[in-house]
């Protein structure tokens, strides 16, 4: 079929127009689809992402307000909490709408996010209720629970944002599919256009007449192509806008994370210094800046906040800066004080204008350091305010590379605002902590003072309750307010508190002859005519013997006050004093009598001897009488002086080993036959040793035998026995005389006491003997007891500890009375690994030698001056005379010079104190070694004739003499050992 040219020319533009319309339509559909996907991404996904961020911001605002309310207790901090709570409800409602559009969000919101939001809301409500109910400490302890909930919700919010990101990713993929579809349509249109072009060429070749029409068609096609190109450019612009939006969302997410992390740094600090150390470095890290300096007024920084307001501070502005840097990081540690008069430029403007200011400056040489490429720095000044919105200082942040800081300015201002609020809250907390500490300190001081007053009151009460004096306290009217137990005990009356003190006085003095005088003094004291008085009088109590008391009464109150606040009455029991006075008077009478009688005899017989011519027999008789009476006087005076020394603690005892049997034999021999008494002594037949003062123990034996003979006038026998058992020795003195009455047994050892009855009045004595005996026995760590029957006699028993004596046991015998020197010597001799036995007297040393015959000492170290009657020379002489131990080496250690005739022998070395331990150890080792090899005597180089004569006087025969350098060695003839 053949188409005519005219019709072909008409069909060509129609087909071309239809084809272009089809291409435009498909391009429009593709672009519309792409635009729809992009709009869906912008209108749905981005608001959901913002809404998820808003949920976290709402909770952070609620937590920030609650944290401020927890720390300060100010309800103003609940305003952001309420606002955040309201916005949270709105955001949750909007999120419910998005859940319908995006079912993927519903499981996260329903199962995870909403329960934690409800837990946080319940926690916030419970915290507010606790603070409102006054349980702040409990609320502060639960802060960690809120942090745990918030951390958990952040994890859920991150999961929610991840889901939203997934939805956004799906939307972006849909947009990319629409873009690919548009490109496909455009490609198809291009292919069609190419086909149309080929078709046009074909048509142009076949129909030249349609050339003009084709040209018009080409212009139309060119116009449509340009339209498609414009549409493509619009699609590309929309894609770029979408990418910018996504980048902003990412930046916003990073900002929120930075804000959240910084807010964590603003809370939880216990002290202001720790708060600054945590918050300011975190702020620099968040804002990507390099250094910071916090400058505050002295008023805001001082602990009491008054340093800048008082007059003295205003007068010394030139000396005390009003503004000073309190914290810096990135600057030198020591910064000069900044004064208000020196603030200029930006530092002054930021305080006056109260807004953020920026200052660009050149780097100093110190700031540039090794970074030569950095030339400038930018200082950002942020003002800080107090609760009255007054400038209290500024925070200066410095950056050296701030090309990207402009877009962070908004978040910087928000963070600085949060820092200012947190700093203000921290300062308030610091002030409250200081106030609480000050109040706690004051409370502790008050409690201590209260306890001190209580203790003083208890001490005074205990003193009043336990004192030996009776006390009565009455008011100015004479009514009794206080009576201590001792007063009731002395008077035998019931508690008279509330009664009149006059009635107490009358009842107490009912049977006393001193009642009128004492009651008159009572009345004059209460009437104000007397300020105090003292009276002594006897009183009678029920069931007790007569008491002698002393009453002291005085006004209580300041002397400047005319009216007395009360009266104090103190009663002291003088009964024992009266008894002692009576005993002393009796003693004086006894002593006077005892002294008068022998003195009269002595004076009488001496007068006869002086004025008469007597035969030699009578002169001898009278002189013996004078001697006897003088002995009585001496005994009486010595007893009295001994007792005085014992009571004063000045009696010295020379405690030495004492063979008690020998001492008793000596005493018994002196008393045997006196006053017609035969004294029988019974001993175990072996030596019994005690550590005692021989003179004092002999005095005890004499006193007991004296009493035994005096108080048994009708008897002619006294028994003395000595027994040893179980480490103790018992001495008994038994008489068969008058015996001791029952009522006298408790007082028998009292001073000046003598049994008062007719049988004993003719027996002399002062009443001091038994008191002296008990003092001596107790000073020897012993005991004295007695048993007595009236008419049958008495037995006095003394118990002492036995002395076993030491044994050398092949060791070193050390005789030294200086304890410190003895310890020093023992330490020095430890290297010889020999036992060291320390003794203080020659008597103990000799007893140790007797105990060491089977295990003799290897060395003796002897001090010349020792305790006891014997000295070191006596010990050495006895040692050399000992048949078995005469070869024992000796070191003489003494501060005294040796006697003129003393010469040093090999076995005997004289050392003058103080001496070194090395010298002592050297000499000791030499003597021990040489003694085992039968050493000779060693003398210093002197006259040989003098040495020979000295040895001859000691009975030592010389075998040989050897002269050596510095000394003479003499070998004596061997002394035969006794079997």
TORBA-359918 format. One line per field, with one value per residue (C-alpha): residue number from 1; x, z, y. Coordinates in steps of 0.25 Angstrom, whole numbers, plus 5000, padded with zeros to 4 digits. Layout:
seq: c(NUM	...) $
east: c(X	...) $
up: c(Z	...) $
north: c(Y	...) $
//
This chain:
seq: c(1	2	3	4	5	6	7	8	9	10	11	12	13	14	15	16	17	18	19	20	21	22	23	24	25	26	27	28	29	30	31	32	33	34	35	36	37	38	39	40	41	42	43	44	45	46	47	48	49	50	51	52	53	54	55	56	57	58	59	60	61	62	63	64	65	66	67	68	69	70	71	72	73	74	75	76	77	78	79	80	81	82	83	84	85	86	87	88	89	90	91	92	93	94	95	96	97	98	99	100	101	102	103	104	105	106	107	108	109	110	111	112	113	114	115	116	117	118	119	120	121	122	123	124	125	126	127	128	129	130	131	132	133	134	135	136	137	138	139	140	141	142	143	144	145	146	147	148	149	150	151	152	153	154	155	156	157	158	159	160	161	162	163	164	165	166	167	168	169	170	171	172	173	174	175	176	177	178	179	180	181	182	183	184	185	186	187	188	189	190	191	192	193	194	195	196	197	198	199	200	201	202	203	204	205	206	207	208	209	210	211	212	213	214	215	216	217	218	219	220	221	222	223	224	225	226	227	228	229	230	231	232	233	234	235	236	237	238	239	240	241	242	243	244	245	246	247	248	249	250	251	252	253	254	255	256	257	258	259	260	261	262	263	264	265	266	267	268	269	270	271	272	273	274	275	276	277	278	279	280	281	282	283	284	285	286	287	288	289	290	291	292	293	294	295	296	297	298	299	300	301	302	303	304	305	306	307	308	309	310	311	312	313	314	315	316	317	318	319	320	321	322	323	324	325	326	327	328	329	330	331	332	333	334	335	336	337	338	339	340	341	342	343	344	345	346	347	348	349	350	351	352	353	354	355	356	357	358	359	360	361	362	363	364	365	366	367	368	369	370	371	372	373	374	375	376	377	378	379	380	381	382	383	384	385	386	387	388	389	390	391	392	393	394	395	396	397	398	399	400	401	402	403	404	405	406	407	408	409	410	411	412	413	414	415	416	417	418	419	420	421	422	423	424	425	426	427	428	429	430	431	432	433	434	435	436	437	438	439	440	441	442	443	444	445	446	447	448	449	450	451	452	453	454	455	456	457	458	459	460	461	462	463	464	465	466	467	468	469	470	471	472	473	474	475	476	477	478	479	480	481	482	483	484	485	486	487	488	489	490	491	492	493	494	495	496	497	498	499	500	501	502	503	504	505	506	507	508	509	510	511	512	513	514	515	516	517	518	519	520	521	522	523	524	525	526	527	528	529	530	531	532	533	534	535	536	537	538	539	540	541	542	543	544	545	546	547	548	549	550	551	552	553	554	555	556	557	558	559	560	561	562	563	564	565	566	567	568	569	570	571	572	573	574	575	576	577	578	579	580	581	582	583	584	585	586	587	588	589	590	591	592	593	594	595	596	597	598	599	600	601	602	603	604	605	606	607	608	609	610	611	612	613	614	615	616	617	618	619	620	621	622	623	624	625	626	627	628	629	630	631	632	633	634	635	636	637	638	639	640	641	642	643	644	645	646	647	648	649	650	651	652	653	654	655	656	657	658	659	660	661	662	663	664	665	666	667	668	669	670	671	672	673	674	675	676	677	678	679	680	681	682	683	684	685	686	687	688	689	690	691	692	693	694	695	696	697	698	699	700	701	702	703	704	705	706	707	708	709	710	711	712	713	714	715	716	717	718	719	720	721	722	723	724	725	726	727	728	729	730	731	732	733	734	735	736	737	738	739	740	741	742	743	744	745	746	747	748	749	750	751	752	753	754	755	756	757	758	759	760	761	762	763	764	765	766	767	768	769	770	771	772	773	774	775	776	777	778	779	780	781	782	783	784	785	786	787	788	789	790	791	792	793	794	795	796	797	798	799	800	801	802	803	804	805	806	807	808	809	810	811	812	813	814	815	816	817	818	819	820	821	822	823	824	825	826	827	828	829	830	831	832	833	834	835	836	837	838	839	840	841	842	843	844	845	846	847	848	849	850	851	852	853	854	855	856	857	858	859	860	861	862	863	864	865	866	867	868	869	870	871	872	873	874	875	876	877	878	879	880	881	882	883	884	885	886	887	888	889	890	891	892	893	894	895	896	897	898	899	900	901	902	903	904	905	906	907	908	909	910	911	912	913	914	915	916	917	918	919	920	921	922	923	924	925	926	927	928	929	930	931	932	933	934	935	936	937	938	939	940	941	942	943	944	945	946	947	948	949	950	951	952	953	954	955	956	957	958	959	960	961	962	963	964	965	966	967	968	969	970	971	972	973	974	975	976	977	978	979) $
east: c(5000	5006	5004	5004	5014	5005	4999	5013	5017	5005	5008	5022	5020	5008	5017	5028	5019	5013	5026	5031	5018	5020	5035	5031	5019	5029	5039	5028	5024	5038	5041	5028	5031	5045	5039	5029	5039	5048	5036	5032	5047	5047	5032	5032	5046	5053	5042	5042	5057	5055	5044	5053	5063	5052	5048	5063	5064	5050	5056	5069	5061	5053	5066	5073	5062	5060	5075	5075	5063	5070	5083	5077	5063	5058	5044	5049	5057	5044	5039	5048	5044	5029	5032	5039	5028	5018	5026	5029	5014	5012	5024	5019	5005	5012	5021	5008	5003	5017	5016	5003	5011	5024	5020	5034	5035	5023	5031	5042	5033	5023	5032	5045	5044	5030	5033	5046	5039	5029	5040	5047	5034	5031	5046	5045	5031	5037	5049	5041	5032	5044	5049	5036	5035	5048	5056	5067	5078	5070	5067	5082	5085	5075	5082	5090	5076	5072	5085	5084	5070	5075	5086	5077	5068	5079	5082	5068	5068	5080	5073	5061	5069	5076	5062	5058	5072	5067	5054	5062	5071	5059	5053	5067	5067	5053	5057	5069	5060	5051	5063	5068	5054	5054	5068	5062	5050	5060	5068	5056	5052	5066	5066	5052	5058	5069	5059	5051	5063	5066	5052	5053	5065	5058	5045	5054	5061	5047	5040	5048	5035	5034	5047	5041	5032	5043	5051	5040	5039	5053	5052	5040	5049	5060	5051	5046	5060	5064	5051	5056	5070	5064	5056	5068	5075	5064	5065	5080	5077	5067	5077	5087	5077	5074	5089	5090	5078	5084	5097	5090	5083	5096	5102	5090	5092	5106	5103	5092	5102	5112	5102	5098	5112	5115	5103	5108	5121	5113	5107	5113	5124	5126	5134	5135	5150	5146	5134	5144	5154	5143	5134	5144	5153	5140	5135	5148	5147	5133	5135	5149	5156	5170	5170	5161	5162	5151	5152	5142	5140	5146	5132	5127	5139	5141	5136	5127	5124	5127	5141	5138	5127	5133	5140	5154	5153	5149	5160	5170	5166	5180	5186	5174	5169	5154	5155	5165	5166	5162	5164	5171	5175	5185	5191	5203	5199	5203	5195	5196	5185	5176	5170	5158	5165	5174	5162	5161	5156	5148	5150	5143	5132	5128	5125	5117	5110	5107	5108	5118	5129	5140	5155	5165	5180	5194	5200	5211	5224	5221	5208	5214	5224	5228	5216	5222	5211	5200	5200	5187	5177	5163	5158	5143	5138	5125	5119	5115	5103	5098	5084	5081	5086	5098	5112	5121	5132	5135	5139	5150	5151	5163	5165	5177	5170	5155	5152	5141	5136	5125	5115	5117	5114	5100	5103	5115	5105	5096	5107	5112	5098	5097	5111	5107	5095	5102	5114	5103	5097	5111	5114	5101	5104	5118	5112	5101	5112	5121	5109	5105	5120	5120	5106	5112	5124	5116	5107	5119	5125	5111	5110	5125	5122	5109	5117	5127	5117	5110	5124	5127	5113	5115	5129	5124	5112	5122	5131	5119	5114	5127	5134	5137	5130	5116	5109	5096	5092	5080	5074	5074	5062	5068	5061	5070	5072	5083	5089	5100	5100	5111	5103	5092	5102	5109	5096	5087	5075	5066	5067	5062	5061	5051	5052	5058	5073	5070	5061	5072	5082	5073	5070	5085	5089	5078	5087	5099	5104	5108	5094	5091	5104	5103	5089	5092	5102	5092	5082	5092	5097	5083	5080	5092	5100	5111	5117	5123	5126	5133	5129	5134	5125	5121	5108	5101	5096	5086	5094	5108	5118	5120	5125	5133	5130	5135	5124	5128	5117	5118	5109	5108	5108	5117	5122	5117	5102	5096	5086	5092	5088	5089	5097	5106	5108	5120	5122	5135	5137	5148	5146	5159	5167	5162	5166	5179	5181	5177	5187	5198	5195	5196	5209	5214	5210	5216	5229	5230	5229	5238	5248	5247	5249	5263	5267	5264	5272	5283	5284	5282	5293	5302	5300	5304	5316	5320	5318	5321	5332	5328	5335	5339	5328	5317	5323	5323	5308	5304	5311	5304	5291	5294	5298	5285	5276	5284	5281	5266	5267	5274	5264	5252	5258	5263	5249	5242	5253	5251	5236	5237	5247	5238	5225	5233	5238	5252	5257	5267	5268	5281	5275	5286	5286	5285	5286	5273	5277	5290	5284	5273	5284	5291	5278	5273	5287	5285	5271	5273	5272	5267	5256	5256	5252	5258	5258	5257	5261	5256	5263	5263	5277	5281	5284	5272	5275	5266	5269	5268	5274	5281	5280	5265	5262	5270	5262	5249	5254	5258	5245	5237	5245	5245	5229	5229	5237	5230	5216	5219	5223	5217	5224	5239	5239	5239	5239	5245	5244	5248	5242	5244	5233	5230	5240	5235	5241	5233	5238	5229	5231	5222	5220	5212	5207	5195	5190	5183	5168	5158	5156	5170	5174	5169	5178	5190	5199	5194	5204	5205	5195	5196	5186	5180	5177	5182	5191	5199	5200	5213	5219	5227	5227	5223	5213	5223	5230	5219	5216	5231	5231	5220	5226	5240	5233	5224	5236	5242	5230	5226	5214	5212	5200	5197	5188	5185	5177	5175	5183	5190	5199	5201	5208	5214	5217	5225	5226	5237	5242	5254	5266	5272	5284	5290	5300	5311	5309	5322	5319	5323	5320	5318	5318	5313	5304	5302	5290	5293	5308	5304	5294	5305	5316	5306	5303	5318	5321	5310	5320	5327	5314	5315	5305	5306	5301	5299	5300	5300	5307	5320	5311	5302	5315	5321	5308	5308	5322	5317	5306	5316	5326	5322	5321	5331	5331	5341	5343	5339	5337	5337	5334	5341	5330	5317	5305	5306	5316	5327	5334	5341	5354	5347	5341	5355	5362	5351	5352	5367	5366	5355	5361	5355	5352	5365	5370	5358	5362	5357	5355	5355	5345	5345	5345	5354	5369	5374	5381	5395	5400	5391	5398	5392	5393	5391	5377	5374	5373	5370	5361	5357	5343	5338	5345	5342	5334	5345	5356	5347	5344	5359	5364	5353	5356	5371	5368	5359	5369	5381	5374	5372	5387	5391	5395	5405	5403	5406	5411	5414	5429	5433	5443	5445	5448	5435	5427	5434	5432	5417	5415	5422	5412	5401	5407	5410	5423	5430	5435	5441	5442	5442	5445	5437	5434	5425	5422	5428	5423	5423	5420	5416	5418	5406	5396	5391	5377	5368	5361) $
up: c(5000	4996	5005	4998	5001	5007	5017	5020	5023	5033	5039	5042	5051	5058	5061	5065	5074	5080	5083	5090	5098	5102	5106	5114	5120	5124	5129	5137	5143	5147	5153	5160	5166	5170	5176	5184	5190	5194	5200	5207	5213	5217	5222	5230	5233	5237	5247	5253	5255	5261	5270	5275	5279	5285	5294	5299	5301	5308	5318	5319	5322	5333	5339	5339	5346	5356	5358	5361	5371	5378	5380	5384	5388	5380	5373	5362	5356	5354	5343	5333	5338	5336	5323	5319	5324	5316	5303	5306	5306	5293	5286	5291	5284	5271	5272	5273	5260	5253	5258	5249	5237	5241	5248	5250	5261	5269	5276	5280	5286	5292	5298	5301	5300	5307	5319	5322	5320	5330	5340	5338	5341	5353	5358	5356	5363	5375	5376	5377	5387	5396	5395	5398	5410	5415	5412	5403	5408	5403	5390	5388	5390	5379	5369	5363	5360	5351	5344	5342	5336	5327	5322	5319	5311	5303	5299	5294	5288	5280	5276	5272	5264	5257	5253	5248	5240	5234	5230	5224	5217	5211	5206	5200	5193	5187	5183	5176	5169	5165	5160	5152	5146	5142	5135	5129	5123	5118	5112	5105	5101	5095	5088	5082	5079	5071	5064	5061	5056	5047	5043	5040	5031	5024	5022	5018	5007	5002	5005	5002	5003	5017	5020	5026	5034	5039	5043	5051	5057	5061	5067	5075	5079	5083	5092	5098	5100	5107	5116	5119	5123	5132	5139	5140	5147	5157	5160	5163	5171	5180	5182	5187	5196	5202	5204	5211	5220	5224	5227	5236	5243	5245	5251	5260	5265	5268	5275	5284	5287	5291	5300	5306	5310	5315	5324	5330	5334	5340	5351	5361	5366	5381	5382	5373	5369	5364	5357	5349	5347	5340	5333	5327	5320	5315	5309	5302	5296	5292	5285	5279	5286	5292	5305	5315	5327	5338	5344	5355	5365	5379	5384	5376	5379	5394	5404	5411	5400	5408	5405	5394	5402	5415	5417	5419	5405	5399	5406	5401	5386	5382	5390	5388	5374	5372	5360	5359	5350	5359	5348	5335	5326	5314	5322	5332	5345	5353	5347	5353	5360	5352	5358	5354	5351	5341	5333	5319	5305	5303	5318	5323	5312	5314	5329	5325	5312	5318	5304	5297	5291	5281	5281	5270	5274	5270	5277	5288	5286	5298	5292	5278	5284	5273	5265	5256	5246	5255	5256	5262	5273	5275	5290	5292	5305	5311	5323	5336	5344	5358	5362	5361	5347	5351	5344	5354	5344	5330	5324	5313	5302	5293	5280	5270	5258	5258	5244	5247	5260	5254	5252	5267	5272	5275	5283	5290	5295	5300	5307	5314	5319	5325	5331	5337	5343	5348	5354	5361	5367	5370	5378	5385	5389	5394	5402	5408	5410	5418	5426	5429	5433	5441	5448	5450	5457	5465	5469	5472	5481	5488	5490	5495	5505	5509	5512	5519	5527	5530	5533	5543	5549	5550	5556	5566	5569	5571	5580	5588	5589	5592	5601	5616	5620	5622	5614	5615	5605	5608	5602	5607	5615	5622	5615	5612	5597	5597	5607	5604	5609	5618	5626	5628	5632	5642	5648	5647	5642	5631	5618	5623	5609	5609	5624	5632	5635	5649	5651	5646	5656	5668	5665	5663	5676	5684	5695	5693	5703	5692	5686	5691	5686	5672	5670	5673	5662	5653	5655	5654	5641	5635	5640	5633	5645	5642	5629	5634	5647	5652	5664	5670	5678	5681	5676	5680	5669	5671	5672	5672	5681	5683	5671	5671	5659	5654	5647	5637	5632	5621	5612	5597	5587	5582	5593	5585	5587	5600	5601	5601	5591	5601	5612	5612	5625	5625	5637	5638	5647	5657	5665	5660	5662	5676	5678	5672	5681	5693	5689	5687	5701	5707	5699	5704	5718	5716	5710	5721	5731	5724	5722	5736	5743	5737	5737	5752	5755	5746	5752	5767	5766	5758	5769	5780	5772	5771	5785	5794	5796	5793	5794	5780	5781	5783	5772	5762	5766	5764	5751	5746	5750	5742	5730	5731	5732	5721	5712	5715	5710	5698	5694	5696	5687	5677	5676	5674	5663	5656	5655	5650	5639	5635	5634	5626	5617	5620	5626	5617	5617	5613	5607	5607	5608	5623	5630	5639	5649	5652	5655	5664	5672	5674	5679	5688	5695	5699	5704	5711	5726	5726	5736	5740	5726	5719	5703	5695	5680	5670	5656	5645	5647	5633	5628	5625	5616	5614	5607	5619	5626	5638	5647	5645	5646	5659	5664	5661	5669	5681	5681	5681	5691	5700	5699	5702	5715	5719	5718	5724	5738	5744	5734	5732	5718	5704	5691	5678	5666	5651	5640	5625	5615	5600	5598	5611	5625	5638	5651	5663	5677	5688	5702	5713	5720	5721	5707	5699	5702	5690	5690	5688	5677	5666	5672	5676	5664	5666	5670	5684	5688	5701	5707	5719	5731	5745	5741	5731	5738	5745	5731	5724	5710	5700	5691	5679	5678	5671	5661	5658	5656	5646	5638	5637	5633	5623	5617	5615	5607	5619	5628	5643	5651	5665	5673	5688	5699	5712	5723	5714	5706	5691	5679	5668	5655	5644	5630	5620	5606	5606	5598	5589	5584	5570	5564	5554	5546	5538	5534	5538	5552	5552	5565	5562	5569	5557	5549	5537	5537	5540	5528	5519	5523	5521	5507	5504	5509	5500	5489	5499	5499	5514	5525	5533	5547	5553	5568	5576	5589	5593	5602	5590	5583	5594	5595	5580	5581	5591	5581	5570	5575	5565	5554	5557	5550	5539	5542	5553	5550	5563	5567	5580	5585	5587	5595	5609	5620	5611	5599	5587	5594	5604	5593	5585	5598	5601	5587	5588	5601	5595	5594	5580	5574	5577	5562	5557	5549	5553	5547	5557	5552	5561	5560	5573	5572	5576	5590	5591	5593	5581	5570	5557	5555	5542	5547	5553	5545	5550	5541	5544	5540	5530	5521	5507	5504	5494	5505	5515	5505	5501	5516	5519	5507	5511	5526	5523	5513	5522	5534	5527	5524	5539	5537	5546	5553	5545	5551	5545	5544	5558	5569	5569	5584	5587	5579	5586	5600	5597	5592	5604	5613	5606	5608	5593	5590	5577	5567	5557	5552	5538	5533	5520	5513	5521	5532	5542	5541	5554	5554	5568	5574	5571	5582	5585	5583	5595	5593) $
north: c(5000	5013	5025	5039	5049	5059	5049	5044	5058	5060	5046	5049	5061	5054	5042	5051	5059	5046	5040	5053	5054	5039	5042	5054	5046	5035	5045	5052	5039	5035	5049	5049	5035	5040	5052	5044	5035	5047	5054	5041	5041	5055	5056	5042	5037	5050	5054	5040	5041	5055	5050	5039	5049	5058	5046	5045	5061	5061	5050	5058	5071	5063	5057	5070	5077	5066	5066	5081	5079	5067	5075	5088	5085	5098	5095	5105	5093	5085	5095	5088	5075	5078	5084	5071	5062	5070	5069	5055	5052	5059	5052	5039	5042	5046	5033	5025	5031	5028	5013	5011	5016	5008	4995	4992	5002	4996	4984	4993	5004	4995	4984	4992	5007	5010	5001	5008	5022	5017	5012	5026	5034	5025	5027	5042	5043	5034	5043	5056	5049	5045	5059	5066	5056	5060	5048	5055	5045	5033	5041	5044	5029	5025	5034	5022	5015	5027	5027	5012	5014	5025	5017	5006	5015	5021	5007	5005	5019	5015	5002	5011	5020	5008	5003	5017	5017	5004	5010	5022	5013	5006	5019	5023	5010	5013	5027	5020	5011	5022	5029	5017	5016	5030	5028	5016	5024	5034	5024	5018	5032	5034	5021	5025	5038	5031	5023	5035	5042	5030	5030	5044	5043	5032	5040	5052	5044	5039	5052	5065	5073	5070	5077	5089	5081	5073	5085	5090	5076	5076	5090	5084	5072	5081	5088	5076	5070	5083	5081	5067	5072	5083	5072	5063	5075	5077	5062	5063	5076	5068	5057	5067	5073	5059	5056	5070	5067	5053	5060	5070	5058	5051	5064	5066	5052	5054	5067	5060	5049	5060	5068	5055	5051	5065	5065	5053	5060	5071	5062	5053	5062	5062	5075	5088	5085	5071	5077	5087	5076	5067	5077	5087	5077	5070	5083	5086	5072	5073	5087	5083	5094	5095	5102	5109	5118	5121	5135	5138	5149	5147	5149	5137	5128	5131	5121	5131	5140	5153	5156	5166	5173	5177	5190	5184	5178	5191	5198	5188	5187	5191	5178	5168	5165	5165	5155	5143	5131	5119	5108	5107	5096	5098	5110	5110	5104	5118	5130	5144	5150	5159	5171	5178	5191	5183	5177	5183	5180	5167	5163	5176	5176	5162	5165	5178	5173	5159	5152	5143	5151	5147	5152	5148	5151	5147	5135	5138	5131	5122	5118	5116	5106	5096	5099	5109	5108	5114	5129	5133	5129	5132	5134	5132	5139	5133	5141	5133	5138	5136	5133	5148	5148	5157	5155	5147	5144	5138	5125	5128	5116	5117	5110	5110	5104	5109	5108	5098	5105	5114	5103	5098	5112	5108	5096	5103	5113	5103	5095	5107	5111	5097	5098	5111	5105	5093	5102	5110	5097	5092	5105	5104	5090	5093	5104	5095	5084	5095	5099	5085	5082	5094	5091	5076	5082	5091	5080	5071	5082	5084	5069	5069	5080	5073	5060	5068	5075	5062	5055	5067	5066	5051	5053	5063	5054	5042	5051	5055	5041	5034	5045	5042	5054	5056	5067	5075	5086	5095	5107	5121	5118	5106	5095	5083	5080	5070	5059	5050	5035	5038	5048	5038	5028	5037	5043	5030	5038	5036	5044	5058	5065	5076	5078	5089	5088	5093	5081	5072	5079	5077	5063	5060	5068	5062	5056	5065	5075	5084	5085	5100	5105	5098	5102	5116	5116	5110	5121	5132	5126	5125	5139	5145	5149	5138	5135	5122	5114	5102	5093	5080	5072	5057	5050	5038	5028	5016	5003	5010	5015	5030	5038	5050	5060	5073	5082	5092	5101	5113	5121	5117	5128	5140	5149	5161	5157	5161	5149	5135	5125	5114	5108	5096	5087	5078	5067	5060	5048	5050	5038	5031	5044	5044	5030	5033	5045	5036	5026	5036	5042	5028	5026	5039	5035	5021	5027	5037	5026	5017	5028	5034	5021	5017	5032	5033	5020	5025	5039	5033	5023	5033	5043	5033	5029	5044	5048	5035	5027	5012	4999	4993	4983	4993	5002	4990	4987	5001	5002	4990	4995	5008	5000	4992	5004	5011	4999	5000	5015	5011	5000	5009	5020	5010	5004	5018	5022	5009	5010	5024	5020	5008	5017	5027	5017	5020	5007	5000	4985	4978	4965	4955	4939	4936	4923	4924	4913	4919	4932	4926	4918	4932	4939	4927	4926	4941	4938	4925	4926	4940	4943	4929	4923	4912	4914	4901	4902	4891	4891	4881	4878	4884	4898	4906	4918	4930	4944	4954	4965	4958	4970	4972	4957	4956	4968	4960	4948	4957	4964	4951	4944	4957	4957	4942	4943	4956	4951	4937	4941	4928	4919	4915	4910	4916	4907	4912	4903	4904	4896	4895	4890	4893	4905	4912	4912	4914	4920	4918	4924	4918	4923	4917	4930	4939	4938	4949	4954	4952	4967	4970	4961	4971	4982	4974	4979	4993	5004	5008	4997	4989	4980	4987	4978	4976	4964	4972	4986	4983	4978	4989	4992	5003	4995	4996	4983	4975	4986	4987	4971	4972	4983	4975	4962	4968	4975	4962	4957	4948	4947	4947	4940	4936	4927	4929	4923	4931	4925	4915	4924	4928	4924	4934	4928	4934	4929	4933	4928	4919	4923	4911	4918	4918	4908	4912	4899	4900	4914	4928	4934	4949	4956	4971	4980	4989	4983	4991	4987	4973	4972	4979	4968	4957	4962	4963	4948	4942	4939	4929	4921	4919	4920	4933	4934	4948	4950	4963	4960	4952	4943	4939	4936	4927	4920	4917	4912	4902	4898	4896	4887	4876	4886	4897	4910	4912	4927	4937	4952	4959	4974	4979	4987	4978	4977	4971	4971	4964	4970	4964	4962	4953	4945	4943	4939	4929	4924	4922	4915	4905	4891	4888	4902	4909	4908	4916	4928	4941	4955	4966	4977	4990	5005	5005	5004	4991	4990	4993	4979	4974	4967	4962	4947	4939	4934	4948	4960	4974	4983	4997	5001	5005	4995	4990	4978	4974	4974	4967	4956	4955	4954	4944	4934	4935	4932	4920	4914	4916	4910	4897	4897	4900	4914	4922	4935	4947	4960	4974	4976	4981	4977	4962	4962	4969	4959	4947	4953	4956	4942	4936	4944	4937	4923	4921	4914	4918	4907	4916	4931	4935	4950	4953	4966	4975	4964	4954	4940	4931	4917	4913	4899	4889	4890	4875	4873	4869	4855) $
//
